[in-house]
Amino acid sequence: MKPPLRGLRGRLLVAFVLVAAVATLTTGALTFREARTGVLQQSQDAVIKRLRYHVNAISAGITYPPSRADLEWAATEVARAEPGQNWRVLATYRELRGTSTPQDRFTELTSAMRSAVDARRAAVFQRVSTDGHSSLVVGMPVTFETPSEHPASGIAVFLTVPQTGEQGYVDALVTAIGRAVVPALGLAVLLALLAARGVLRPVRELRRATRSIAEGHLDIRLAVNGSDELADLSHTFNETAAALEESVAELRRMEARARRFVADVSHELRTPLAAMSAVTDILDEDAARLDTDTATAVRLISGETVKLARLVDDLMEISRFDAGAAGLQLDDLDLAESLRRTLASRAWLDSVDTRLPEPGELRGRVDPRRLDVVVANLVGNALRHGAQPVQLRLHARDSPDAYETGWAVIEVLDSGPGIPADVLPQVFDRFYKSDTARTRTEGSGLGLSITSENVRLHGGTVRAANRAEGGAVFTVEIPLRQPLRQSLKQGES
């Protein structure tokens, strides 16, 4: 079984779900970042604006150069101006420091920030986190109303404001976005599944239609919905299926006409061939009284007429197989005795070494005429193309199926050169002849094909192989009790 994620369905589902999840999470993250930046920016701008206002208000009261007391007064006044904001203020001048809260070490202030304030005339800010608490640190130089007197006063005011309110807003924002992202993610995944299903439905229908065509249902067609690539694919499939159906129908019509032609020709030839056979029989009787050249011609015509009659009979038999009109006339036979009669009727008893069971030991329900054709074709083929000795064997083989009584196995062996390996797969094909290792055959090339069809009608098998010690062996296996499908066919016929 194919792993779930290896198929197109699994990969599409995973891809759609991942895209939906990434898009939703990315949107949530960007929204949070922008909202957080907006909250902190607004708070920062408000603090800097108020600090600048208060510093400008107290700058006139600072004596220059300031003392520690002046710095502490400035820091205290700035902090007192915003009593509800918990401002902690530090005022510096060179090495002097003054804080709004006694003993406040103002650890949030960094040397880099002090240097930035000393070097610039604008406010500088920095966000710091201490013990999990976030604070905003703002530094601003003090300027006087008459900057020409003191262009660089060296006085700086630093403010530390806890970001408790802002952090609360951010936490609430995280909670709100989290609550919104979860259902949005679920909705996105659902939409992704629906989209994947919409893509996969035509693919599944195409797969089912392809399997139906492989099973022979050439009239299957797909519904074409929309005008996208999948609709184009469905339209192309329908055109291909229609063309294939038309081609197959044409081939079947041609095959039917060919079969009917062969059957009609064979049927029409039987009457003149019967008359020709009667004439050649008479000529054969008088051949001894004819001159040598005329007698040779008469015997040649007689022999070719017999071959032509046999070919017509074979073609008639093949046409019945192709038309499905060949049936079985089953009878309960002693198989060994049936094989002996086949050899005796053709005067082969002295030419074939038989290894058959005792009379009455092996019986089966077979068609006597078709069994005679099978054995005669195989033995005649061995006598013509093989070498002596030729053997005919018959034995029973048990069946693993409890509903069957076993199989009759017929083997025909010769001691000739065997069958070339490249010929073995085609020995039962119609009109197939091999001249690579044998002299030109006098047969029509239909004997082994007719043999195969007769064995198949019995529900058996026939195969050809080469023996290790040399020569060819043909093995026929026929069930001793007729399969149900053949019994039904016999009843219908």
Buried (B, 14 or more C-beta within 10 A) or exposed (E): EEEEEEEEBBEBBBEBBEEBBEBBBEBBEEBBEEBBEEBBEEBBEEBBEBBBEBBBEBBEEBEBEBEEEBBBBBBBBBBEBBEEBEBBBBBBBEEBBBBBBEEBEBEBBEEEBBEBBBEEEEBBBBEBEEEEEBBBBBBBBBBBEEEEEBEEBBBBBBBBBBBEEBBEBBEEBBEEBEEBBEEBBEEBBEEBBEBBBEBBEBBEBBEEBEEBBEEEEBEBEBEBEEEEEBBEBBEEBBEEBEEEBEEEEEEEEEEEEEBEEBBEEBEEBEEEBEEBBEBBEEBBEEBEEBEEEEBEEBBEBBEEBBEBBBBBBBBBBBBBBBEEEBBBEBEEBBBBBBBBBBBEEBEBEEBBEBEBBEEEEBBBBBBBEBBBBBBBBBBBBBBBBBEEEBBBBBBBEEBEEEEBBBBBBBBBBBBBBBBEEEBBEBBBEBEBBBEEEBEEBEBBBBBBBBBBBBBBBBBBEBBBEBEEEEBBBBBBBBBBBBBEEBBEBBEEE
